[in-house]
């Protein structure tokens, strides 16, 4: 075979190599040039790299065959360090010893410092091996960026401790350290990526949830705004003798108010439903006029004077359950569709407004079960 018949070898030039650039078959803008048969052996020997998918040069000077980049370091203890971090985070008790003067707290701090140093060294090793910037470099991977954020947050935390600045918001980043295990276990990483890929598919489900919440929230606000504040109160007595509390409250349970129905509504609770007052297991039978001449073992039935229903007191459960505005209505709707305590809320509304309000709650549950869960299962 003559020289003209021999195929000309190809070489990839390294012009324009930066901190970390991709080379190999996947690089779209490689510069291809022909070389002569006399220089083929020398050029190919200088351009062949052990890992073509990685950048040939990082930090402007470290090639794939240059120490320490060519060292083979296996981070086999990464999972053990992550598990140790989970144990130390679970044993940390910030409220028990704020100044961290006990032996237990100091030991945990020593472990935390060791774990942080290990994660920082691991990050540096990966940066040396892969480079920093680029599609296939360290910061080109999403999970590596999470590791970088955790290490940088730890650096800020330790720098603030040296200056005696307590910023608890930075300390909360510690809880993200166990997420580093996702990048170490391939099967777990695949599952998490699948879950993240399905999030955009939930857009239609969230839109349906918004319409359900909005429609039922408007209905609740229009019908029952302020009604859960209704309480039985007493009339103003010229004699100045009045019950010990301004409105009736069941003695056995302070969290469950006795909600009444206004005159224009058709609720279940009326003034005749207020039970007789009991003291020491005995029913009170005296009137308020006998308060000063009550006999031994007898008491005044103050509950008989709660005869008027007024609006103005707090809502049930420390003000969390009400339909006064669309925001609180959404909270109530969310609790109803979770089927947690929805019967009690329904009874509150029925007591204040109408017996037939149960239709609203039954229909809301049917819509939530039949309309919201199947799209989630389909997604």
C-alpha positions as CSV (number, residue, x, y, z in Angstrom):
1,X,0.0,0.0,0.0
2,X,1.4,3.4,-1.0
3,X,1.5,6.5,1.1
4,X,-1.4,8.0,-0.8
5,X,-3.6,5.0,-0.1
6,X,-3.0,5.0,3.7
7,X,-5.8,6.7,5.7
8,X,-4.7,9.9,7.4
9,X,-4.9,9.8,11.2
10,X,-7.1,12.4,13.0
11,X,-6.2,14.4,16.1
12,X,-8.2,16.7,18.4
13,X,-6.6,20.0,19.0
14,X,-6.6,21.5,22.5
15,X,-6.9,25.1,21.5
16,X,-9.0,27.2,23.8
17,X,-9.1,24.7,26.8
18,X,-10.3,26.5,29.9
19,X,-10.9,25.5,33.5
20,X,-12.9,22.4,32.6
21,X,-14.2,21.7,29.1
22,X,-15.7,18.6,27.6
23,X,-13.7,16.6,25.1
24,X,-14.4,13.3,23.4
25,X,-17.0,12.0,20.9
26,X,-19.8,14.0,22.6
27,X,-18.1,17.4,22.1
28,X,-19.8,19.1,19.2
29,X,-17.3,21.8,18.5
30,X,-14.0,19.8,18.5
31,X,-11.4,21.1,16.1
32,X,-10.4,18.2,13.7
33,X,-7.2,18.4,11.7
34,X,-5.2,16.1,9.5
35,X,-1.7,15.1,10.4
36,X,1.0,13.5,8.4
37,X,2.0,9.8,8.7
38,X,5.4,10.7,10.2
39,X,3.8,12.7,13.1
40,X,0.9,10.3,13.7
41,X,2.5,8.2,16.4
42,X,3.8,11.1,18.4
43,X,0.5,13.1,18.2
44,X,-1.7,10.2,19.2
45,X,0.5,9.4,22.1
46,X,0.1,12.9,23.5
47,X,-3.6,13.2,23.0
48,X,-4.9,9.9,24.2
49,X,-6.5,10.3,27.7
50,X,-7.6,7.5,30.1
51,X,-11.1,9.0,30.5
52,X,-12.3,10.6,27.3
53,X,-15.6,11.6,28.9
54,X,-13.9,13.8,31.5
55,X,-12.1,17.1,30.9
56,X,-8.4,16.5,29.9
57,X,-7.2,19.6,31.9
58,X,-8.5,21.2,35.1
59,X,-7.3,24.2,37.0
60,X,-5.2,25.1,33.9
61,X,-2.5,22.6,34.9
62,X,-3.8,19.3,36.1
63,X,-4.0,16.7,33.3
64,X,-5.6,13.3,33.7
65,X,-2.2,11.7,34.0
66,X,-0.9,14.3,36.5
67,X,-0.7,13.7,40.3
68,X,-2.8,14.0,42.3
69,X,-5.5,13.7,39.6
70,X,-4.5,10.2,38.5
71,X,-4.7,8.8,42.0
72,X,-7.4,6.2,42.5
73,X,-9.3,7.2,45.7
74,X,-12.5,5.3,46.6
75,X,-14.8,7.0,49.0
76,X,-16.1,3.8,50.5
77,X,-16.7,5.3,54.0
78,X,-19.0,8.1,52.7
79,X,-22.2,6.1,53.6
80,X,-20.8,5.4,57.1
81,X,-20.0,9.0,57.7
82,X,-23.5,10.0,56.5
83,X,-25.1,7.5,58.8
84,X,-22.9,8.8,61.7
85,X,-24.1,12.3,60.9
86,X,-27.8,11.1,61.1
87,X,-27.1,9.6,64.6
88,X,-25.4,12.8,65.8
89,X,-28.2,15.0,64.5
90,X,-30.7,12.8,66.4
91,X,-28.7,13.0,69.6
92,X,-28.3,16.8,69.5
93,X,-30.4,18.6,72.2
94,X,-30.1,22.4,71.8
95,X,-32.5,23.3,74.6
96,X,-30.8,21.1,77.2
97,X,-27.4,22.8,77.2
98,X,-27.3,26.1,75.3
99,X,-23.7,27.0,76.1
100,X,-22.5,23.4,75.2
101,X,-20.5,22.9,78.4
102,X,-21.4,19.3,79.0
103,X,-19.3,16.4,77.8
104,X,-22.0,15.0,75.6
105,X,-22.5,18.3,73.7
106,X,-18.7,18.7,73.2
107,X,-18.4,15.1,71.9
108,X,-21.2,15.7,69.5
109,X,-19.5,19.0,68.3
110,X,-16.3,17.1,67.8
111,X,-18.1,14.5,65.6
112,X,-19.8,17.3,63.7
113,X,-16.5,19.0,63.0
114,X,-15.0,15.7,61.8
115,X,-18.0,15.1,59.5
116,X,-17.8,18.6,58.1
117,X,-14.1,18.2,57.4
118,X,-14.7,14.9,55.7
119,X,-17.4,16.4,53.4
120,X,-15.2,19.3,52.6
121,X,-12.3,17.1,51.6
122,X,-14.6,14.9,49.6
123,X,-15.8,18.0,47.7
124,X,-12.2,19.1,47.0
125,X,-11.2,15.6,45.8
126,X,-14.1,15.6,43.4
127,X,-13.3,19.0,42.1
128,X,-9.7,18.0,41.4
129,X,-10.8,14.8,39.6
130,X,-13.7,16.3,37.7
131,X,-13.1,20.0,37.5
132,X,-15.4,22.7,38.7
133,X,-17.3,24.3,35.8
134,X,-18.7,22.4,32.9
135,X,-21.4,20.0,31.8
136,X,-19.6,16.9,33.1
137,X,-17.7,18.6,35.9
138,X,-18.5,18.8,39.6
139,X,-21.0,21.7,39.5
140,X,-22.6,20.2,36.4
141,X,-24.4,17.6,38.5
142,X,-27.4,18.7,40.5
143,X,-26.6,16.5,43.5
144,X,-23.0,17.8,43.5
145,X,-24.4,21.3,43.7
146,X,-26.5,20.2,46.7
147,X,-23.3,18.9,48.3
148,X,-21.5,22.2,47.5
149,X,-24.3,24.2,49.1
150,X,-24.2,22.1,52.3
151,X,-20.4,22.5,52.6
152,X,-20.6,26.2,52.0
153,X,-23.4,26.6,54.6
154,X,-21.2,24.7,57.1
155,X,-18.3,27.1,56.3
156,X,-20.6,30.1,57.0
157,X,-21.8,28.4,60.2
158,X,-18.3,27.8,61.6
159,X,-17.2,31.3,60.6
160,X,-20.1,32.8,62.5
161,X,-19.3,30.7,65.6
162,X,-15.7,32.1,65.6
163,X,-17.2,35.6,65.7
164,X,-19.7,34.6,68.5
165,X,-22.7,35.3,66.1
166,X,-25.6,32.9,66.7
167,X,-27.6,32.5,63.5
168,X,-29.9,29.5,63.9
169,X,-31.2,29.7,60.4
170,X,-27.8,28.6,59.1
171,X,-27.8,25.6,61.5
172,X,-30.9,24.3,60.0
173,X,-28.9,23.4,56.8
174,X,-27.5,20.5,58.8
175,X,-30.7,18.6,58.3
176,X,-29.8,18.5,54.5
177,X,-26.7,16.4,55.1
178,X,-28.5,13.0,55.1
179,X,-29.6,13.9,51.6
180,X,-26.0,13.3,50.5
181,X,-26.8,9.5,50.7
182,X,-29.1,9.9,47.7
183,X,-26.0,10.6,45.6
184,X,-24.1,7.6,47.0
185,X,-26.8,5.0,46.5
186,X,-27.6,4.6,42.7
187,X,-31.0,2.9,43.3
188,X,-32.2,5.6,45.7
189,X,-31.0,8.3,43.2
190,X,-33.1,6.7,40.4
191,X,-36.2,6.7,42.6
192,X,-35.7,10.3,43.6
193,X,-35.2,11.4,40.0
194,X,-38.4,9.6,39.0
195,X,-40.3,11.4,41.8
196,X,-38.9,14.7,40.7
197,X,-39.8,14.0,37.0
198,X,-43.4,13.3,38.0
199,X,-43.9,16.7,39.7
200,X,-44.7,18.6,36.5
201,X,-47.4,16.1,35.8
202,X,-49.2,17.1,39.0
203,X,-50.0,20.6,37.6
204,X,-53.5,19.6,36.5
205,X,-54.2,18.0,39.9
206,X,-53.1,21.1,41.7
207,X,-55.3,23.2,39.4
208,X,-58.3,21.0,40.1
209,X,-57.6,21.3,43.8
210,X,-57.4,25.1,43.5
211,X,-60.8,25.3,41.9
212,X,-62.4,22.9,44.5
213,X,-60.9,24.9,47.3
214,X,-61.9,28.2,45.8
215,X,-65.5,27.3,45.0
216,X,-66.3,25.7,48.3
217,X,-64.4,28.4,50.1
218,X,-66.6,31.1,48.6
219,X,-69.7,29.2,49.5
220,X,-68.5,28.8,53.1
221,X,-67.6,32.5,53.5
222,X,-71.0,33.6,52.0
223,X,-73.0,31.4,54.3
224,X,-71.2,31.2,57.6
225,X,-68.8,34.2,57.9
226,X,-68.8,35.1,61.6
227,X,-71.4,32.5,62.7
228,X,-68.9,30.3,64.6
229,X,-68.4,33.3,67.0
230,X,-72.0,33.0,68.3
231,X,-72.3,32.5,72.1
232,X,-75.0,32.6,74.7
233,X,-74.7,35.7,76.8
234,X,-76.7,37.2,79.7
235,X,-78.9,40.3,79.7
236,X,-77.7,43.4,81.5
237,X,-79.0,43.2,85.1
238,X,-79.7,46.6,86.9
239,X,-79.0,44.9,90.2
240,X,-75.5,44.2,89.2
241,X,-75.8,40.5,89.9
242,X,-74.4,38.6,86.9
243,X,-72.8,35.2,86.2
244,X,-69.1,34.7,86.8
245,X,-68.4,34.5,83.0
246,X,-70.0,36.8,80.3
247,X,-71.0,33.9,78.0
248,X,-71.7,30.2,78.4
249,X,-68.9,27.8,78.1
250,X,-69.1,24.0,78.8
251,X,-67.2,23.3,81.9
252,X,-66.0,19.8,80.8
253,X,-64.2,20.9,77.6
254,X,-62.8,24.4,77.0
255,X,-61.8,23.6,73.4
256,X,-65.4,22.9,72.3
257,X,-67.5,26.0,72.6
258,X,-71.3,26.0,72.8
259,X,-72.2,27.7,69.5
260,X,-75.7,29.1,69.3
261,X,-78.0,30.1,66.5
262,X,-79.1,33.7,65.8
263,X,-82.8,34.6,65.5
264,X,-82.7,35.0,61.7
265,X,-81.0,31.6,61.3
266,X,-82.4,28.1,61.7
267,X,-79.6,26.5,63.7
268,X,-79.9,23.5,66.0
269,X,-78.8,25.2,69.3
270,X,-81.1,27.5,71.2
271,X,-81.1,28.9,74.7
272,X,-83.2,26.0,76.0
273,X,-80.4,23.6,75.2
274,X,-78.1,25.1,77.8
275,X,-77.8,22.5,80.5
276,X,-78.2,23.1,84.2
277,X,-75.1,24.2,86.1
278,X,-73.5,21.6,88.3
279,X,-71.1,22.1,91.2
280,X,-69.5,19.2,92.9
281,X,-71.7,16.7,91.1
282,X,-74.9,18.4,92.3
283,X,-77.3,20.4,90.1
284,X,-77.7,24.0,91.1
285,X,-81.3,25.0,91.7
286,X,-81.2,28.5,93.2
287,X,-81.9,31.8,91.5
288,X,-79.5,34.7,91.4
289,X,-81.5,36.5,94.1
290,X,-80.5,33.7,96.5
291,X,-76.8,34.1,95.9
292,X,-76.3,35.7,99.3
293,X,-78.6,33.4,101.2
294,X,-77.8,30.1,99.6
295,X,-78.0,27.2,102.0
296,X,-75.2,24.7,102.6
297,X,-74.8,22.4,99.6
298,X,-76.9,24.5,97.3
299,X,-75.8,26.8,94.4
300,X,-77.1,29.2,91.9
301,X,-78.0,28.0,88.4
302,X,-76.3,30.7,86.5
303,X,-76.8,28.9,83.2
304,X,-80.5,29.7,83.1
305,X,-79.6,33.4,82.5
306,X,-77.7,32.8,79.2
307,X,-80.7,33.6,77.1
308,X,-79.4,35.8,74.3
309,X,-77.3,34.7,71.3
310,X,-74.7,37.3,70.2
311,X,-71.7,37.4,67.8
312,X,-68.4,38.6,68.9
313,X,-66.3,36.0,70.8
314,X,-63.4,34.0,69.5
315,X,-63.8,31.1,67.0
316,X,-63.4,27.4,68.0
317,X,-60.0,25.9,68.5
318,X,-58.2,29.1,69.4
319,X,-59.6,30.9,66.3
320,X,-58.4,28.3,63.7
321,X,-61.8,27.0,62.7
322,X,-64.0,29.6,60.9
323,X,-65.2,30.8,57.6
324,X,-64.6,34.5,58.2
325,X,-62.4,34.8,55.1
326,X,-61.2,32.7,52.2
327,X,-57.9,31.9,53.9
328,X,-59.5,30.3,57.0
329,X,-62.1,28.7,54.8
330,X,-59.3,26.9,52.9
331,X,-57.8,25.6,56.2
332,X,-61.2,24.2,57.1
333,X,-61.7,22.6,53.7
334,X,-58.3,21.0,53.8
335,X,-59.1,19.5,57.2
336,X,-62.4,18.2,55.9
337,X,-61.0,16.5,52.9
338,X,-58.4,14.8,55.1
339,X,-61.3,13.3,57.1
340,X,-59.7,14.5,60.3
341,X,-62.1,16.1,62.7
342,X,-64.5,17.1,60.0
343,X,-67.6,15.8,61.9
344,X,-67.0,18.3,64.7
345,X,-66.7,21.2,62.3
346,X,-69.9,20.1,60.6
347,X,-71.7,20.1,64.0
348,X,-70.5,23.6,64.7
349,X,-71.9,24.9,61.4
350,X,-75.2,23.0,61.9
351,X,-75.6,24.4,65.4
352,X,-75.0,28.0,64.2
353,X,-76.9,28.0,60.8
354,X,-79.0,25.1,59.7
355,X,-79.4,21.4,60.0
356,X,-79.1,20.9,56.3
357,X,-75.6,22.2,56.1
358,X,-74.4,18.6,56.3
359,X,-75.0,18.5,52.5
360,X,-72.1,20.9,52.0
361,X,-69.6,18.7,53.9
362,X,-70.9,15.4,52.4
363,X,-70.6,16.8,48.9
364,X,-67.2,18.2,49.6
365,X,-65.9,14.8,50.7
366,X,-67.4,13.1,47.7
367,X,-65.8,15.6,45.3
368,X,-62.4,15.3,47.1
369,X,-62.4,11.5,47.1
370,X,-63.8,11.0,43.6
371,X,-62.3,14.0,41.8
372,X,-58.9,14.5,43.4
373,X,-57.5,11.0,44.3
374,X,-57.9,9.3,40.9
375,X,-55.8,12.0,39.1
376,X,-53.1,11.4,41.7
377,X,-53.2,7.7,41.2
378,X,-53.2,8.1,37.4
379,X,-50.2,10.4,37.6
